Amino acid sequence: MPQLNIYLDERTQAKARQAAKREGCSLSSWARQQLSAAADTGKVWPKGYFDLYASIDDPEFKAPERLSENLDAPREGL
């Protein structure tokens, strides 16, 4: 397997080690996951994105009134 050497300042390395520990994996495995996710930007949703669906728990929240389609500007032909 190819290897990659990177140079980190002490603070960044400590934060990376803490993140790996939180996720229960090695620093190398955590870094590989982070690099892979960063390389796939635009192909995946942010972590926890779908947990937000229907998460508004406010009885006063009401969906906005649907606007009439007659308010749209006329469309130009292609």
N, CA, C and O of each residue as an XYZ file, in Angstrom:
312
protein
N       0.850     -1.164      0.000
C       0.000      0.000      0.000
C       0.907      1.243      0.000
O       1.877      1.300      0.756
N       0.596      2.229     -0.841
C       1.393      3.447     -0.866
C       1.314      4.191      0.472
O       0.336      4.071      1.209
N       2.347      4.945      0.760
C       2.385      5.715      1.994
C       2.488      7.190      1.666
O       2.983      7.575      0.607
N       2.012      8.011      2.593
C       2.062      9.459      2.458
C       2.601     10.036      3.758
O       2.100      9.715      4.836
N       3.603     10.874      3.667
C       4.135     11.568      4.840
C       3.630     12.996      4.808
O       3.705     13.667      3.779
N       3.114     13.458      5.937
C       2.681     14.854      6.035
C       3.281     15.463      7.294
O       3.614     14.756      8.245
N       3.412     16.770      7.286
C       3.950     17.480      8.434
C       2.834     18.299      9.059
O       2.182     19.097      8.385
N       2.619     18.097     10.356
C       1.571     18.797     11.098
C       2.190     19.538     12.270
O       3.188     19.099     12.842
N       1.589     20.664     12.618
C       2.013     21.324     13.844
C       1.446     20.519     15.017
O       0.546     19.698     14.843
N       1.982     20.765     16.199
C       1.596     19.987     17.392
C       0.085     20.046     17.664
O      -0.534     19.033     17.991
N      -0.489     21.228     17.525
C      -1.915     21.406     17.833
C      -2.789     20.604     16.868
O      -3.744     19.947     17.285
N      -2.459     20.661     15.589
C      -3.246     19.926     14.587
C      -3.120     18.424     14.802
O      -4.100     17.689     14.682
N      -1.904     17.971     15.122
C      -1.709     16.547     15.365
C      -2.511     16.095     16.585
O      -3.110     15.019     16.568
N      -2.526     16.892     17.620
C      -3.292     16.534     18.827
C      -4.777     16.452     18.510
O      -5.463     15.535     18.962
N      -5.277     17.416     17.729
C      -6.699     17.397     17.357
C      -7.018     16.175     16.502
O      -8.080     15.571     16.662
N      -6.119     15.805     15.603
C      -6.338     14.631     14.744
C      -6.342     13.357     15.594
O      -7.175     12.474     15.389
N      -5.425     13.267     16.531
C      -5.383     12.093     17.420
C      -6.669     11.975     18.247
O      -7.201     10.879     18.420
N      -7.163     13.110     18.756
C      -8.411     13.106     19.531
C      -9.589     12.674     18.661
O     -10.446     11.914     19.112
N      -9.636     13.150     17.426
C     -10.724     12.773     16.525
C     -10.679     11.279     16.222
O     -11.718     10.618     16.192
N      -9.488     10.749     16.000
C      -9.339      9.311     15.737
C      -9.776      8.498     16.947
O     -10.441      7.471     16.813
N      -9.395      8.968     18.121
C      -9.778      8.265     19.357
C     -11.298      8.275     19.525
O     -11.893      7.260     19.884
N     -11.930      9.439     19.260
C     -13.397      9.550     19.357
C     -14.084      8.548     18.427
O     -15.110      7.965     18.778
N     -13.510      8.356     17.243
C     -14.127      7.449     16.266
C     -13.660      6.012     16.439
O     -14.097      5.123     15.709
N     -12.780      5.782     17.395
C     -12.336      4.425     17.710
C     -11.487      3.792     16.632
O     -11.604      2.594     16.375
N     -10.633      4.576     15.998
C      -9.764      4.018     14.966
C      -8.367      4.599     15.105
O      -8.138      5.525     15.883
N      -7.450      4.050     14.350
C      -6.071      4.549     14.394
C      -5.991      5.905     13.702
O      -6.867      6.266     12.916
N      -4.941      6.642     13.999
C      -4.723      7.940     13.364
C      -4.586      7.768     11.849
O      -5.108      8.575     11.080
N      -3.902      6.744     11.435
C      -3.719      6.477     10.010
C      -5.054      6.201      9.321
O      -5.317      6.723      8.238
N      -5.886      5.389      9.945
C      -7.198      5.072      9.384
C      -8.084      6.314      9.336
O      -8.789      6.542      8.353
N      -8.045      7.112     10.398
C      -8.840      8.337     10.439
C      -8.406      9.297      9.338
O      -9.243      9.864      8.636
N      -7.096      9.476      9.189
C      -6.575     10.379      8.162
C      -6.966      9.891      6.767
O      -7.318     10.694      5.902
N      -6.904      8.584      6.550
C      -7.294      8.014      5.251
C      -8.769      8.305      4.964
O      -9.117      8.668      3.841
N      -9.634      8.150      5.962
C     -11.058      8.433      5.782
C     -11.295      9.911      5.459
O     -12.094     10.250      4.586
N     -10.580     10.785      6.186
C     -10.743     12.223      5.971
C     -10.261     12.637      4.583
O     -10.917     13.430      3.908
N      -9.134     12.110      4.162
C      -8.602     12.440      2.838
C      -9.524     11.920      1.740
O      -9.760     12.602      0.742
N     -10.035     10.725      1.929
C     -10.944     10.153      0.940
C     -12.217     10.982      0.824
O     -12.688     11.252     -0.281
N     -12.773     11.384      1.959
C     -13.992     12.197      1.958
C     -13.730     13.556      1.317
O     -14.563     14.057      0.562
N     -12.585     14.149      1.613
C     -12.255     15.458      1.038
C     -12.071     15.363     -0.473
O     -12.416     16.293     -1.201
N     -11.534     14.255     -0.939
C     -11.319     14.064     -2.375
C     -12.634     13.856     -3.110
O     -12.723     14.111     -4.311
N     -13.659     13.392     -2.394
C     -14.970     13.137     -3.003
C     -15.930     14.303     -2.791
O     -17.142     14.122     -2.907
N     -15.422     15.484     -2.487
C     -16.281     16.640     -2.236
C     -17.254     16.820     -3.388
O     -16.877     16.743     -4.558
N     -18.496     17.059     -3.043
C     -19.523     17.228     -4.063
C     -20.257     15.930     -4.371
O     -21.317     15.946     -4.997
N     -19.698     14.807     -3.933
C     -20.326     13.511     -4.192
C     -21.065     12.978     -2.967
O     -21.852     12.038     -3.073
N     -20.811     13.576     -1.812
C     -21.432     13.083     -0.588
C     -22.050     14.244      0.184
O     -21.623     15.390      0.044
N     -23.037     13.943      0.982
C     -23.677     14.937      1.830
C     -22.867     15.075      3.111
O     -22.225     14.111      3.528
N     -22.875     16.225      3.738
C     -22.139     16.391      4.996
C     -22.649     15.428      6.066
O     -23.819     15.046      6.074
N     -21.755     15.051      6.955
C     -22.106     14.137      8.042
C     -23.263     14.721      8.849
O     -23.215     15.888      9.238
N     -24.297     13.927      9.102
C     -25.443     14.352      9.889
C     -26.489     15.125      9.098
O     -27.490     15.561      9.668
N     -26.280     15.304      7.794
C     -27.204     16.095      6.976
C     -28.630     15.537      7.041
O     -29.580     16.290      7.254
N     -28.780     14.245      6.861
C     -30.113     13.657      6.815
C     -30.759     13.543      8.196
O     -31.963     13.307      8.300
N     -29.970     13.707      9.246
C     -30.540     13.721     10.591
C     -31.382     14.974     10.814
O     -32.222     15.012     11.714
N     -31.156     15.995      9.995
C     -31.895     17.247     10.141
C     -33.292     17.179      9.545
O     -34.144     18.002      9.882
N     -33.544     16.217      8.668
C     -34.838     16.108      8.008
C     -35.954     15.988      9.044
O     -35.911     15.117      9.913
N     -36.931     16.847      8.948
C     -38.098     16.870      9.844
C     -37.695     17.048     11.305
O     -38.373     16.550     12.204
N     -36.598     17.754     11.541
C     -36.125     17.913     12.913
C     -36.665     19.163     13.603
O     -36.368     19.393     14.775
N     -37.447     19.966     12.903
C     -38.012     21.154     13.534
C     -39.164     20.718     14.435
O     -40.174     20.182     13.976
N     -38.983     20.961     15.705
C     -40.001     20.567     16.681
C     -40.559     21.840     17.310
O     -40.326     22.126     18.484
N     -41.297     22.594     16.505
C     -41.847     23.864     16.957
C     -43.313     23.913     16.530
O     -43.594     24.001     15.334
N     -44.255     23.859     17.476
C     -45.664     23.827     17.112
C     -46.122     25.086     16.365
O     -47.157     25.071     15.698
N     -45.359     26.163     16.474
C     -45.737     27.395     15.780
C     -45.195     27.458     14.357
O     -45.548     28.355     13.592
N     -44.336     26.503     14.004
C     -43.789     26.489     12.650
C     -44.875     26.089     11.653
O     -45.571     25.091     11.839
N     -45.002     26.874     10.606
C     -45.972     26.564      9.555
C     -45.285     26.698      8.211
O     -44.495     27.618      7.996
N     -45.583     25.790      7.316
C     -45.019     25.868      5.970
C     -45.522     27.143      5.308
O     -46.679     27.519      5.493
N     -44.668     27.812      4.538
C     -45.118     29.042      3.893
C     -46.190     28.766      2.852
O     -46.265     27.679      2.279
N     -47.007     29.767      2.625
C     -48.075     29.669      1.642
C     -47.460     29.531      0.251
O     -46.497     30.224     -0.076
N     -48.007     28.650     -0.555
C     -47.488     28.464     -1.915
C     -47.899     29.661     -2.773
O     -49.062     30.065     -2.784
N     -46.925     30.216     -3.489
C     -47.199     31.359     -4.341
C     -47.809     30.911     -5.659
O     -47.567     29.796     -6.121
N     -48.590     31.775     -6.249
C     -49.237     31.470     -7.522
C     -48.197     31.404     -8.634
O     -47.250     32.189     -8.658
N     -48.380     30.470     -9.544
C     -47.479     30.357    -10.695
C     -47.628     31.553    -11.626
O     -46.747     31.807    -12.448
N     -48.727     32.291    -11.512
C     -48.935     33.476    -12.354
C     -47.933     34.579    -12.030
O     -47.767     35.511    -12.816
N     -47.263     34.487    -10.884
C     -46.292     35.491    -10.508
C     -44.925     35.263    -11.174
O     -44.051     36.128    -11.112
N     -44.748     34.108    -11.803
C     -43.490     33.821    -12.488
C     -43.301     34.757    -13.686
O     -44.265     35.181    -14.323
N     -42.051     35.063    -13.967
C     -41.747     35.848    -15.161
C     -41.936     34.966    -16.387
O     -41.751     33.752    -16.304
N     -42.302     35.557    -17.529
C     -42.437     34.743    -18.738
C     -41.105     34.126    -19.125
O     -40.058     34.751    -18.958
N     -41.134     32.930    -19.630
C     -39.909     32.228    -20.017
C     -39.586     32.490    -21.473
O     -40.476     32.592    -22.318
N     -38.318     32.595    -21.745
C     -37.868     32.802    -23.120
C     -37.646     31.457    -23.779
O     -37.253     30.493    -23.122
N     -37.893     31.392    -25.057
C     -37.639     30.152    -25.805
C     -36.163     29.942    -25.989
O     -35.382     30.892    -25.936
N     -35.774     28.708    -26.204
C     -34.348     28.393    -26.391
C     -33.931     28.574    -27.804
O     -32.767     28.353    -28.137
